[in-house]
Amino acid sequence: MDFHLSKTHLLQQQLFRTFAETEIRPLAKEMDENEAYDPALLAKLQKYGFLGIPYSREYGGAGADTLTYTLCMEEVSKVDASTGITISVHTSLCCSCINNYGTEEQKQKFLRPLLDGRQVGSFGLTETNAGSDVQGAQTVAVRDGDDWIINGSKIFTTNSGFADVCVVFAITDRTVPAAKGLTAFIVDLKNTPGVTVSENIERMGIRAASNCIVTYDHVRVTPDRVLGPVGRGFKIAMGALDCGRIGIAAQAVGIAQGALNEAIKYGKERKQFGKPINSFQNTQFKMAEMQTKIDAARLMTWRAALAEDNHENFGPLAAMAKLFASDVANEVCRFAVQAMGGYGYCREYPVERMLRDAKITEIYEGTSEVMKMVISGSMKLK
Ligand SMILES: Cc1cc2nc3c(=O)[nH]c(=O)nc-3n(C[C@H](O)[C@H](O)[C@H](O)COP(=O)(O)OP(=O)(O)OC[C@H]3O[C@@H](n4cnc5c(N)ncnc54)[C@H](O)[C@@H]3O)c2cc1C
């Protein structure tokens, strides 16, 4: 067992950190206020390979591992969680489905442009009546000759405001439970007749991220757009979410570390009762406690990433990492606002945004309650 990052990982971590500080930090506040992601920043993420990190060079990826991807997610989320989710949904949800289940032809045609920076991907699973319980899905796809016609609506599709493609899940067999009747399709979101993308849904946090309702009205897709076997969609979606939860855990670690760093910086300067507030033992002990929890969350996240890289059963480890790290992120952000007093509560300081951003890590890609279902399900309790 080795808790040290390799020289390559340290170098990559430094590159991600420098990019985050110089390119993302200056825009984070404004993007949150505008509730829109900066297109020029998105273009830079594409240009510098942020959208293909843990995928083979053969298909246009960076050829790095999942651990490197978590380092990226932590560094960008330290300064802007919206950038974190933009990268994460594209990488862990959309691209993993095509990478793991696509044919060679589909990988060349659909995965390559997503990994080499030409296109952005999204993932459409959640519906108004199908959130934690995916089996409530009502979006359907029926055969028309060799083609399929998709009808339905997906809510909360991250990246959909600018994404080129979406991996969409639709019921193709109503006579069996959705776990066996769901099929994955690769749909072009731009210029496809019948596809409508709503305005950005107004939200509490990660407000710069794109998150819309996508409606599919008699959308015709050709057979080459069916991803994996017909009826295997549930398994494909659950596998993608296992990957995704490692990214969200890393996002939560990043938000937490970013918020604690802000509180530390502030507490060195802010004087009350004639002393910097960081000189009070109460503040020091609380900061020590927060850093300990962040480190524990980070190690759990790395453990899950290494398990994925080693092709082990990483699903429960990813769920544990997400459950713990998201809880830590919320606790640390609440602390950071408290430690900065009234100033922490003001928009001028980033911890106000970070506290709003932290909440979503307990909800998306499976709520904390769903994480407990995944973990307890792996524990052979009965
Ligand atoms: C900002 C944002 C981005 C998102 N991005 C995407 C995306 O890109 N693609 C996508 O497909 N989806 C996306 N989602 C959807 C997200 O994954 C769902 O919101 C989440 O899975 C929860 O579903 P729900 O909102 O329908 O809540 P519900 O399932 O209605 O849950 C409500 C509450 O009930 C609890 N609950 C439900 N069932 C049980 C149970 N059996 N036992 C105990 N408690 C239970 C939940 O834990 C939760 O606390 C996104 C959501 C948001 C808000």
The ligand as a MOL file (V3000), in Angstrom:
LIG
                    3D

  0  0  0     0  0            999 V3000
M  V30 BEGIN CTAB
M  V30 COUNTS 53 58 0 0 0
M  V30 BEGIN ATOM
M  V30 1 C -28.2210 20.0720 -10.5070 0
M  V30 2 C -28.6030 18.6740 -10.8990 0
M  V30 3 C -27.9150 18.0250 -11.9090 0
M  V30 4 C -28.3160 16.7350 -12.3150 0
M  V30 5 N -27.7220 16.1540 -13.4070 0
M  V30 6 C -28.2700 15.0300 -13.9350 0
M  V30 7 C -27.8410 14.5240 -15.1980 0
M  V30 8 O -26.9260 15.0610 -15.8400 0
M  V30 9 N -28.4790 13.4350 -15.7090 0
M  V30 10 C -29.4970 12.8140 -15.0430 0
M  V30 11 O -30.0190 11.8260 -15.5600 0
M  V30 12 N -29.9080 13.2610 -13.8320 0
M  V30 13 C -29.3410 14.3560 -13.2760 0
M  V30 14 N -29.7930 14.8460 -12.0730 0
M  V30 15 C -30.8420 14.1370 -11.3530 0
M  V30 16 C -30.3940 13.5900 -9.9970 0
M  V30 17 O -29.5480 12.4810 -10.1830 0
M  V30 18 C -31.6610 13.2780 -9.2040 0
M  V30 19 O -32.1960 14.5320 -8.7980 0
M  V30 20 C -31.3940 12.4080 -7.9950 0
M  V30 21 O -31.0400 11.1100 -8.4040 0
M  V30 22 C -32.5980 12.3100 -7.0560 0
M  V30 23 O -33.8000 12.0940 -7.7600 0
M  V30 24 P -35.0650 13.0480 -7.4640 0
M  V30 25 O -34.5870 14.4410 -7.5640 0
M  V30 26 O -36.1680 12.6230 -8.3420 0
M  V30 27 O -35.4270 12.7770 -5.9330 0
M  V30 28 P -36.3560 11.5900 -5.3830 0
M  V30 29 O -35.9530 10.3000 -5.9420 0
M  V30 30 O -37.7880 12.0100 -5.5210 0
M  V30 31 O -35.9650 11.6060 -3.8330 0
M  V30 32 C -36.5130 12.5540 -2.8960 0
M  V30 33 C -36.0090 12.1360 -1.5060 0
M  V30 34 O -36.5080 10.8350 -1.1740 0
M  V30 35 C -35.4280 9.9770 -0.8230 0
M  V30 36 N -35.7400 8.6090 -1.2380 0
M  V30 37 C -36.1830 8.1870 -2.4380 0
M  V30 38 N -36.3610 6.8600 -2.4320 0
M  V30 39 C -35.9890 6.4230 -1.1970 0
M  V30 40 C -35.9230 5.1450 -0.5630 0
M  V30 41 N -36.2820 4.0350 -1.1940 0
M  V30 42 N -35.4940 5.0780 0.7120 0
M  V30 43 C -35.1080 6.1960 1.3830 0
M  V30 44 N -35.1650 7.4320 0.8420 0
M  V30 45 C -35.5860 7.5450 -0.4340 0
M  V30 46 C -34.2350 10.5490 -1.5780 0
M  V30 47 O -33.0110 10.1210 -0.9900 0
M  V30 48 C -34.4830 12.0310 -1.4450 0
M  V30 49 O -34.0160 12.4830 -0.1930 0
M  V30 50 C -29.3740 16.0960 -11.6280 0
M  V30 51 C -30.0370 16.7600 -10.5790 0
M  V30 52 C -29.6770 18.0360 -10.2180 0
M  V30 53 C -30.4640 18.7320 -9.1360 0
M  V30 END ATOM
M  V30 BEGIN BOND
M  V30 1 1 1 2
M  V30 2 1 2 3
M  V30 3 2 2 52
M  V30 4 2 3 4
M  V30 5 1 4 5
M  V30 6 1 4 50
M  V30 7 2 5 6
M  V30 8 1 6 7
M  V30 9 1 6 13
M  V30 10 2 7 8
M  V30 11 1 7 9
M  V30 12 1 9 10
M  V30 13 2 10 11
M  V30 14 1 10 12
M  V30 15 2 12 13
M  V30 16 1 13 14
M  V30 17 1 14 15
M  V30 18 1 14 50
M  V30 19 1 15 16
M  V30 20 1 16 17
M  V30 21 1 16 18
M  V30 22 1 18 19
M  V30 23 1 18 20
M  V30 24 1 20 21
M  V30 25 1 20 22
M  V30 26 1 22 23
M  V30 27 1 23 24
M  V30 28 2 24 25
M  V30 29 1 24 26
M  V30 30 1 24 27
M  V30 31 1 27 28
M  V30 32 2 28 29
M  V30 33 1 28 30
M  V30 34 1 28 31
M  V30 35 1 31 32
M  V30 36 1 32 33
M  V30 37 1 33 34
M  V30 38 1 33 48
M  V30 39 1 34 35
M  V30 40 1 35 36
M  V30 41 1 35 46
M  V30 42 1 36 37
M  V30 43 1 36 45
M  V30 44 2 37 38
M  V30 45 1 38 39
M  V30 46 1 39 40
M  V30 47 2 39 45
M  V30 48 1 40 41
M  V30 49 2 40 42
M  V30 50 1 42 43
M  V30 51 2 43 44
M  V30 52 1 44 45
M  V30 53 1 46 47
M  V30 54 1 46 48
M  V30 55 1 48 49
M  V30 56 2 50 51
M  V30 57 1 51 52
M  V30 58 1 52 53
M  V30 END BOND
M  V30 END CTAB
M  END
